[in-house]
Amino acid sequence: MKALTKIILSIAILCGGSMLVGAIRTASGGSTGGLSAFVIMPAIIAGIAAIWRYNSNNKTEDTNKTLKKD
């Protein structure tokens, strides 16, 4: 993936996660995100980390490697 696509996806994940935490906070009537924030925020961090670790090189690798005896 190109860097611009990664940046756009990261921003989209942050916005979506923030809206989700806000909706849960509003529905529960609390002033904080509560326990849902402890579940959603690590998922957001893991998603962003996965996006930035993804390598889109389309190199074909030989997956049928066999060991040769000498």
C-alpha positions as CSV (number, residue, x, y, z in Angstrom):
1,M,0.0,0.0,0.0
2,K,1.1,3.5,-0.6
3,A,1.7,5.8,2.3
4,L,-1.2,8.1,1.4
5,T,-3.6,5.1,1.5
6,K,-2.3,4.0,4.9
7,I,-2.7,7.5,6.3
8,I,-6.3,7.7,5.0
9,L,-7.2,4.3,6.4
10,S,-5.6,5.2,9.8
11,I,-7.7,8.4,10.0
12,A,-10.8,6.5,9.0
13,I,-10.2,3.9,11.8
14,L,-9.6,6.7,14.3
15,C,-12.8,8.5,13.3
16,G,-14.9,5.4,13.3
17,G,-13.6,4.2,16.7
18,S,-14.2,7.6,18.2
19,M,-17.7,7.7,16.9
20,L,-18.3,4.2,18.2
21,V,-17.0,5.1,21.7
22,G,-19.1,8.3,21.6
23,A,-22.2,6.5,20.7
24,I,-21.8,3.9,23.4
25,R,-21.0,6.7,25.9
26,T,-24.2,8.6,24.9
27,A,-26.3,5.5,25.0
28,S,-25.1,4.6,28.5
29,G,-25.6,8.1,29.8
30,G,-22.1,8.2,31.3
31,S,-19.5,10.9,31.0
32,T,-16.7,8.5,30.1
33,G,-16.4,5.7,27.5
34,G,-16.5,3.2,30.3
35,L,-15.4,-0.4,29.7
36,S,-16.1,-0.2,26.0
37,A,-13.2,2.2,25.6
38,F,-10.9,-0.4,27.0
39,V,-12.0,-2.8,24.4
40,I,-12.3,-0.6,21.4
41,M,-9.1,1.5,21.8
42,P,-6.7,-1.5,21.7
43,A,-8.6,-2.8,18.7
44,I,-8.1,0.6,17.0
45,I,-4.4,0.5,17.9
46,A,-4.0,-3.1,16.6
47,G,-5.8,-2.2,13.3
48,I,-3.6,0.8,12.7
49,A,-0.5,-1.3,13.5
50,A,-1.7,-4.0,11.0
51,I,-2.2,-1.4,8.3
52,W,1.3,0.0,8.7
53,R,2.9,-3.4,8.9
54,Y,1.2,-4.7,5.7
55,N,3.6,-5.0,2.8
56,S,1.9,-5.0,-0.6
57,N,4.8,-6.3,-2.6
58,N,3.3,-8.7,-5.1
59,K,6.4,-10.9,-5.3
60,T,5.6,-14.5,-6.0
61,E,7.5,-16.7,-3.6
62,D,8.2,-20.4,-4.1
63,T,6.0,-22.0,-1.4
64,N,6.8,-25.5,-2.4
65,K,10.4,-25.5,-1.2
66,T,11.8,-28.9,-0.4
67,L,14.8,-29.8,1.5
68,K,17.5,-31.5,-0.5
69,K,19.7,-34.2,1.0
70,D,23.4,-34.0,0.2
